[in-house]
């Protein structure tokens, strides 16, 4: 888990803008970065390419194509006999998971690498996502299609709420989502540590009433992180962030959507586990 999507922190496009200014200095430029300019309607200045919503959408689509392609491979690599209830997870899934985490951190700390590391992350994450999805599908037939449909529905709803201005992303809202997401991260981290000692925090995975309520809250927090992601893209475009930031923004969106999907899988499994 993570705090407010670190991949879509507003400081990123500011840092990228400064990098663009440094590059201009090295090439004999003025040494400072300013929003894109033109020399008139007849001949726009093309020395700087800025981030666009369309560019982010295209990069996001590419990442999802890569993710879905390897998800098919990950799905096929898990045998129907594997039972998620018994905790029988193929060993290679953990290797792929660690690789994905490494690529995610590399992208977060080196945004300029996103054009390369984001596609690699999508490929590795797809393997993990496909395997996990198959494990849940074996235990709860039909759950994957339900989770995918709900993920798409939540994404559409949050996008509509953002674009229509029904929910405005204020500093107070950003802070609230950041704190809530951080709290979830702490709970999951504690759960991981406790599990290393042979125990478990029951409500994280067990289908108790409190466990279901916990998952509902986490799904809500993941959904609201989408608002922060959309806001980042909007502000990045408005600020004239460098075009390379599109891949970084796309990476952040993929991280949030994958998180939302996994939390919906967890929630649905708890609901079905009570039947």
N, C-alpha and C positions, 0 to 999 in steps of 0.2 A: 504494500500500500504506500501512499505518498501523501504529502501535504498538498496544499493548493497546487494543482498541476505544475511541477517545477519546470516542465518542458515548455510551458506557455507563460512564463514570468515576463512582465512588461519590460524588465531590465534587459531581456535578451535582444529585442530589436534596437534598443538604445545602444547596446554594446556592438551590435552588428553595424549600426550606423557609424559609430566611431571608427570601426575597422575600415569601413568604406572611405572615411575621411583620411585615415592613415595611408590607405592605398593611393588616394589622390595625391597626397603629399609626396609619396615615393615617386610618383609619375610626374612630379612638377606642378601639382595642383596647389590650391590655396592653403591646404592644411586643415581646413575645417569642413564639416559636413553640413549641408543645407538640404531642404526638401528639393525634389526634382524641379528643374526650371525648363523653360522653353524660350526660343528666340523668336517666337511668333507663331501664328497659326499655319504659316506656309511651310516651315521647316523646323519641327520640334527637335530640341537637343536630345541626342540619343546616347550621351556618354554615361548615363546612369539609368538602370532599370529598377523600378520599384515593385514592391510586393503588391499583388492584386488578389481580390477574392477569388476570381476565376483560376488564378495560378494555384492558390491553396486548395481549391476544389479538385483541380487536376492532379496535384501531388497526392492528395488524400485518396483519390480513386486508384491511382497507381499502387499505393501502399496496400490498399484493401485487395486488389487483384492478386498481388504477391502473397498476402496473408492467406487468402482463400485457397490459392493454389497449393501451398504447403499444408494447409489445414486438411485438405483431401488426403494428402500423404500421411499425415499424422493420424487421421481417422482410420485409414486402412491398416496402419501398423499395429493397431490394438485389436486383439482377438476378442470375439464375442464372449468367450469364457471368462474374460477378466471382469471382476465385479468390484465396482467402486465402493460398495458397502464394506467389502473385506479389505479395502485399502491396497489392492494389488495394482500399483502403478508401475508401468514399465520403467526400468532404470534409465533409459535414454531420455525420458521426459525431463528428469531432473538435470541432466547435462544440458539439454536444450534450454531449460528454464534459466540456469545460471548464465549461459551464453547470452540469452535475451536480456537479462538484468545488466550484464556487462556492457552490451551494446546500448542499452537505454542510458546508462550513466555516462558512457562515452559521448552520446549525442547531447545530453544535458550539459555536460561540462565543456564540450567543444561543438557548439551549434554550427560552426562553419563546416563540420564534417557531415551534417545531416543528409546531404544529397547522397552520400554513400552509406552511412551508418543506419539511416532510417529505413531504406529498403532491406538492408541486412537484418535489421530488427524485425521487420514485418515477416520476412521469410522464416526466421527462427521462431517467432511468436506464433506463427501459423501452425507449426508442428506441434507446439505445446497445446494450443487451443483445440486443434483437431483431436488430439489424444484425449484431453480432458472431456471434450464434448462426447466422444464415443463412450468413455467410462460412465458418464451420467446417462447416456442414452440406453446403455445396457441395463442399468439399474432402474431407470424410469423411462420406459418407451414413450416417445413423443415429446420429451422435455426440451430437446434442442430446438425443434421448430417453434415451440412456444417461446423460448428465450430469445430466439432471433426476431420473431414477430414483435415481442414486447420491446426489445432494444430499438428496433426501427421506429416503433410507435413513440417511445419516449424521446428519441432523437428529434422526430418531427414535431412533437409537442413543444419541446424546449426551444427549438429553432423558431417556431411560430411565436412563442411567448417573447423571445428576444427581438425578433425582427419587427413585431408589432408594437414593441415598447410596453407590453403588458407587465413585464418585469424589467426594471432598470437595474443595471449592475452598478451599484454605488460602492463607495469605499467601505461603508459599513457592511454591505452584503459580502463583498470580497473577504473582509476580515472574518465574518461569521462562517463562511464556507471553509476558509483556511483552517480555522480553529477546529471545526467539526471534522474535517478530513484528517487533520493531525491526530485527533482523538481516536479515530478509527485505526489509523496507522499504529498508534501505541497499543491498542487492544490486539491487533493482529500480530504485532511483534511479540507481545507478552505470550500470546497463544503459541507462537513458534517456539519460544524459549521453554515454556512449560512442557511442550510436547517432546522436547529433547530429553526431558527427565522422566518420560513415560506417563505423563499426565495429560490433561486436556481441559481447556476452558469450554465447558459444555455448550453454552449458548451460541458459540460460533458456528458449529455444524449440526448440533442436535435439533430435532424438530419439536422442541418445546415451545410453549406459547411465547416465552421471553425470547427464545432464539428466533422465532418468526418476526417478532417486533423489532429485534435487533437488525435483522436482514432488511426489513422494510425501511428502517432509518438509513442504513448504509446505501441502499438503492436510491433513496431520496438525495443523499449527499452526492453520490456519483452523478445523478441527473443534474444537480445544480452546478457541478463542475463543468458541465457542457456550456452553461451560460458564461462562465469565466473564459472558456476556450473561444467561444464566439466573440466575446468582448475583446480578447487579445487580438484576434484577427482584424476586427473592425478598427481598433486603435492603431494597429501596426500599419494598416493600409492608409489611414488618415495621417499618420506620421511620416509616410513615405519610406517605410523600412526597406532595406535592400531586398532584391528579388530572391536571394538565396534563403531568406527567412521563410519563404513559402514551404520549403521542405521541413523546416523545423516546426512550423505551425501544424503541418499535416501530421507529423510524428506525434505531437501532443494530443491532437484530436483522436488519433488511433489508440493511444494509451488510455484515454478516458473511455472511449467506446468499448474497448476490450474489457476494461474494469467493470463497466456497467453490465456487460453481457455475462461475465462470470458471477457477479453478484446476483443477477436475475436467475442464473442456473442454481445457485445456492438456495435462493428463496423458494423457487419452484420445487426443488428437491425436498425441502423441509415441509412444504405444504402437502406434497404427495406422500411423504414419509409418515404423516399423521393419519393417512387413510388405512 
